[in-house]
Amino acid sequence: MLKVADLSFSFSDTPLYEKVNFIVGKGQKIGLVGPNGSGKSTLFNILLGHEDGYKGKVEVNGNTVLVPQEVKYDPEMEKSDTVRSYVDSKNDYQDFEIYKIFDGLGFSINLFDDPKILSGGQKTKLALSRALLQKSDTLLLDEPTNFMDDTGKIWLMNFLSNYEGTLIVVSHDLKLLDRAIDKVLAVNPVTKTIDEYKGNYSAYLKLKAEKEKLLAKQILIKQKHIKHLEEGLRKMARFNSKKGVRKKTLQRKKLGREKMDLPDLPKEVRVIRINLPEPSRVGELPLRATNISKSFGNVQVLVNLTLTLRRGERIAFIGPNGSGKSTFIKILMGLLNPDSGEVILDDRTDVGYYSQEFELFDFNKNVIDTFVEKTKRDTGFARSFLGRFMFSGDKVFQKVSLLSGGEKTRLSIAVLTGCNHNVLVLDEPTTYLDVMSQRVILEALKDYKGTIIIVSHTPEFVRELNPHKALLFPEEKLVFWDNDLLEKVGEI
């Protein structure tokens, strides 16, 4: 069983939770929902005992295992020589049992490979495989389907439906687990609490929609009332007697109270509005890579790969995780040296880079300093601009290391938007975002006039972006775009 009583937690002076109470019974399947940055990952860390400074009581019985949305450094993985020793350190399983989990997740890898050379997506799948095999009393999953195709998502959700322990899942794909969920915990960033909804995910969505519709109606009524008070105050402008002045004073106070009591719309129904900048001028060939080769130990990842990027082109990199896409991007960005070959940039090439691993961030700096440093804007502009991306108040002074995956994505996009790039390199830009934000980003990218390199495992996203060409991995073959290639986009 898991019990939280009067939980309060703040970042600096900004409260994240205030007097939160809920109970999760043994064997329950819970969906944890809320907008990006509302504190879902923080709650997981509190439950694990990895976050200090909270008030209240947190009681967790039995063994608890977390699979985070980002697996960049796992001490157990770092000290493991093989995939097998990491996922099954006690040798409790036969090889075929482990491969059965891998196959279900759409994960093709040898048990005796070194786990440290895997891509970010592969490491996440490996950590998930390990957690599923451990059969813990309580399993916490933070966006477990981020790096999966539809087949892998369905398999995982079916597996979790029959999981014997307690399960708390954060996911944009909770509809796949709908029949198994018996409660939804919804983080409410307006009230700083967690609301409980009994029943499955579909029931929660219906109740939430009804609640938001009622709230919107209440806000409209209050706004009309405020407008009526304001009109009345304007009509009183000519009242200069003592009685008239007193009446105006009372009206102003009443108007102030009404405005103070006007409820905010929930953050999850607000939209991030993004307008990517007009690209600066650049030559016909902003970027070229010739005969790029790269190996990690005995594993040859890239072999004499050549790519010429033309101004205004959109090229999708397509291939399963571990096939070399992110490695090639890091070489193009100068973050990784090739064993041979070279990358040539036009003198006026200005690249905006988004990485799902956020390599360009200094995690020890705070949000506003990161934005100012990357965009060369002043702090006044930065505070106003970051507010559009839901970084307001003391949130701008929070360290990047403490941000959730979705918040890091929003910060990356804010930085891209604040600059004037003529080439965008986007490595899985929608991985940590909710569906609404994904849609907003797509619409912005569709209108962008510059050059784009995109890596995405979401077929719908790539289809609507309408690339001109595709670079296939591991074939290292450049082809003209055809919608038949969408079958390959979902490969993980």
Secondary structure, 3 states (H helix, E strand, C coil): CEEEEEEEEEECCEEEEEEEEEEECCCCEEEEECCCCCCHHHHHHHHHCCCCCCEEEEEECCCEEEECCCCCCCHHHHCCCCHHHHHCCCCCCCHHHHHHHHHHCCCCCCCCCCHHHCCHHHHHHHHHHHHHHHCCCEEEEECCCCCCCHHHHHHHHHHHHCCCCEEEEECCCHHHHCCCCCEEEEEECCCCEEEEEECCHHHHHHHHHHHHHHHHHHHHHHHHHHHHHHHHHHHHHHCCCHHHHHHHHHHHHHHHHHHHHCCCCCHHHCCCCCCCCCCCCCCCCCEEEEEEEEEECCEEEEEEEEEEECCCCEEEEECCCCCCHHHHHHHHCCCCCCCEEEEEECCCCCEEEECCCCCCCCCCCEHHHHHHHHHCCCHHHHHHHHHCCCCCHHHHHCEHHHCCHHHHHHHHHHHHHCCCCCEEEEECCCCCCCHHHHHHHHHHHHCCCCEEEEECCCHHHHHHHCCCEEEECCCCEEEECCHHHHHHHCCC
